[in-house]
Amino acid sequence: MPIEGVVADANALLSAAVGKAALRVFTEFDVTVHVSEFNAAELLEYIPVLAAKYLLRVELVELQWRLLPVKLHPFDDYSELYDDALADLAKRDPEDAHPLALARKLQLPIWSNDRDLANLGVECYSTAHLLALLEKQGNP
């Protein structure tokens, strides 16, 4: 089954914003990337840290993020599934409940390099795995 969309966690989007391999998902493939507004806000908090790490100007990383074609989802889009997602992540990072609930709502896989999102009844792809699957599926 072709991958037409994914729900991205902040870590995958941060990687794309600083120009790492994750950027290829946006530039080389026809896949819709969904993100919760919560994770978009989380990403903005970490941009200065990653910009410093890679010796990039914060303004350029912020611009790259704003140029990524993502579909933002407010909490209301998945709120009815949030409490269950939070419960499923009881011993993991509770902030991951946002992409998990959104992925369940949209019935899409999660794109994340975070192992906390594995084995929760939703397919979870690392950047490397997602790129391999998209390459196998072929360009649009």
C-alpha positions in Angstrom: 0.0 0.0 0.0 1.5 3.3 -1.0 2.4 5.9 1.7 0.3 9.0 0.9 0.6 10.7 4.3 2.4 10.6 7.6 2.0 12.3 11.0 5.4 13.9 11.8 6.8 14.2 15.3 8.8 17.4 16.1 12.2 15.6 15.9 11.6 14.6 12.2 10.6 18.1 11.3 13.5 19.7 13.1 15.8 17.4 11.1 14.2 18.7 7.9 14.4 22.3 9.0 18.2 22.1 9.5 18.6 20.4 6.1 19.3 16.9 7.1 18.1 13.8 5.2 14.5 14.3 6.5 14.2 17.2 4.1 14.1 14.7 1.2 10.7 13.6 2.3 9.4 17.1 1.3 11.6 17.7 -1.7 11.6 14.3 -3.5 8.3 12.6 -2.7 4.6 13.3 -3.0 3.6 12.6 0.6 1.4 14.8 2.8 3.0 15.5 6.1 0.5 16.2 9.0 1.6 17.8 12.3 -0.2 18.8 15.4 -0.1 22.5 16.3 1.4 21.3 19.6 4.3 19.7 17.9 4.8 22.7 15.6 5.1 24.9 18.7 7.4 22.4 20.3 9.6 22.6 17.2 9.9 26.4 17.4 11.2 26.0 21.0 14.0 23.8 19.8 15.1 25.6 16.6 17.6 27.9 18.5 19.2 24.8 20.0 19.6 22.9 16.7 20.7 26.1 14.9 23.5 26.5 17.4 24.4 22.8 17.2 24.8 23.0 13.4 26.2 26.6 13.3 23.2 27.8 11.4 21.4 31.1 11.7 18.2 30.8 13.7 16.3 32.9 11.2 17.3 30.6 8.3 16.2 27.5 10.2 12.9 29.2 11.1 12.4 30.2 7.5 13.1 26.6 6.3 10.5 25.3 8.8 7.9 27.8 7.6 8.5 26.8 4.0 7.9 23.1 4.7 4.6 22.1 3.2 2.9 20.6 6.3 -0.8 20.3 7.1 -1.3 21.7 10.6 -4.0 20.2 12.9 -5.4 21.9 15.9 -6.0 19.9 19.1 -9.8 19.7 18.3 -9.0 17.5 15.2 -7.9 14.6 17.5 -9.0 15.6 21.0 -11.3 12.6 21.4 -8.4 10.2 21.0 -5.9 12.2 23.1 -6.7 10.8 26.6 -6.3 7.2 25.3 -3.0 8.1 23.6 -1.8 9.7 26.8 -2.7 6.6 28.8 -0.8 4.4 26.3 2.3 6.6 26.9 2.0 6.5 30.7 5.6 5.4 31.1 6.9 7.3 28.1 7.0 10.9 27.0 3.5 12.4 27.4 4.2 15.0 24.7 4.2 12.1 22.2 0.5 11.7 22.8 -0.2 14.5 20.3 1.2 12.8 17.2 -0.1 9.4 18.4 -3.7 10.7 18.7 -3.5 12.5 15.4 -2.1 9.4 13.6 -4.9 7.3 15.1 -7.5 9.9 14.0 -6.1 10.1 10.5 -5.2 6.4 10.3 -1.7 7.2 9.1 1.7 6.1 10.2 3.9 8.2 12.4 7.2 9.6 11.2 9.5 9.9 14.1 13.0 8.9 15.3 11.6 8.5 18.8 11.4 4.9 20.0 8.7 5.9 22.5 6.2 5.8 19.7 6.9 2.2 18.7 4.6 -0.7 19.5 1.5 1.4 20.1 -0.7 0.0 17.3 0.3 2.6 14.8 3.1 2.1 12.3 6.1 4.2 13.1 8.8 5.0 10.6 12.2 6.5 11.3 13.5 8.9 8.7 15.7 6.3 7.2 12.9 3.7 7.0 10.4 6.2 5.6 12.9 7.3 2.9 13.6 3.6 2.0 9.8 2.9 1.7 9.2 6.0 -0.4 12.2 5.2 -2.7 10.8 1.7 -3.1 7.4 3.1 -3.9 9.0 5.5 -6.5 8.8 9.2 -7.2 5.5 10.8 -8.3 
